[in-house]
């Protein structure tokens, strides 16, 4: 039986259709019965095509003795794939016919001409690929919008760059506030992705209808699309061997950045910067460079962090760090718990730290307990430190205050050039903004009062310390202490207030 094979990768006005290919191939059948094999929407760069695979299977079974195509590149554009196919045809005594190129595969010259043509077919495919890649990188370097999913916090709006219509990002106020909150929280040393997700879930915030997961938080933290890129950001990328398209003079602290993989790069870790191409984008960033850089550095350093494990040997677990290297201190017990020590995890794992010296768990616990008692005696109420994880509503209100102050400043600049009507509008608008500012400030004060911790409540827990459960002791420590740095010579406590 004769097989007619037809393929079309993209349905375009200037390409020959499947139907036309089959009609041209029918002439070569000379009225003999035939079977058609059609792959529509598949490229010729490889043989991963369902109907092609079926045809080759039928040839192996002996059902096919002739294969007809409209043109060589319809069946393959790869020299290796084509050579393997022709070798199989030869073994199975299958004749191959190209309707437009008239090759006779029964002669050595015909086979040679066939291979020459397939070389040029592959060259054409690779030339097209390079032309497309060149166009992509040329457009991306000119800050054109290159498609893809829209980052959370933004939407696309039409714009014109160098006389060419394209798109750019524009902040979505509600989503942008959540992005600011994520950065503000993560910029604090003790805050993890899980802490951020817990806080966002408490407020019922979804990511465009979906539940937040750690990977989405990490993608936001790693994306320079949000940063107000200044010279510090330029130097950060330069120090990490990124390819910067724009000169440093363009980094004025306003625009976000597009991030592209280099042409040679395979799919890789989104947090890796080396070889990444950085292009200034036309949209305004929404995260201050200092905050973005703190978060980005922290994200890069997460591989050095010790995995969280459930504490069981001391209620100081998770709070106490080596006073030499800053790594977590691990509690160890010997002789059935009669001997309890604290050891630097970095010292235990890699020997790169000289260690804390001899730290007895009981002695350190006693010192920390007495320090907590003494600290509480100085206060009636405890106010959270400015470095503590921010309240999401409070941060949103503070962001709104900043926007209002900026609008008032812009309005005041227009007063001197305004007529009576515009002056009245400016006056009314500023009055309205002032009212809103008062409301926001009152709400912030209310939230601050809620965050105050009564000393009496904590003091009662310390008085009954020996009666508290292990988990309750850890909760008290977490309320009062951010981190403890310890060596055998010195213990330093950083408080939350």
Secondary structure, DSSP 8 states (H G I E B T S, - for coil): -EEEEEEESS--TTS--HHHHHHHHHGGGTT--EEEEEEES--SSSS--HHHHHHHHHHHTT--SEEEESSHHHH---HHHHHHHHHHHHHTT-EEEETTT---TTSHHHHHHHHHHHHHHHHHHHHHHHHHHHHHHHHHHTT----S---TTEEEEEEEETTEEEEEEEE-HHHHHHHHHHHHHHTSTT--HHHHHHHHHHTT--BTTB---HHHHHHHHH-GGGB---HHHHHHHHHTT-EE-S-GGG--S-EEEEEE--TT--S--TT--TT-EEEEEEEE--B-HHHHHHHHHHHHGGGGS-------S-TTTTTEEETTT--BEEEEEEGGGTEEEEEEHHHHHHS-S------BHHHHHHHHHHHHHHHHTT-SEE---TTS---HHHHHHHHHHHHHHHHHHHHHHTGGG--HHHHHHHHHHHHHHHHHHHHHHHHHHHHHHHH-EEHHHHHHHHHTGGGS-HHHHHHHHHHHEEEEEE-SS-EEEEE--
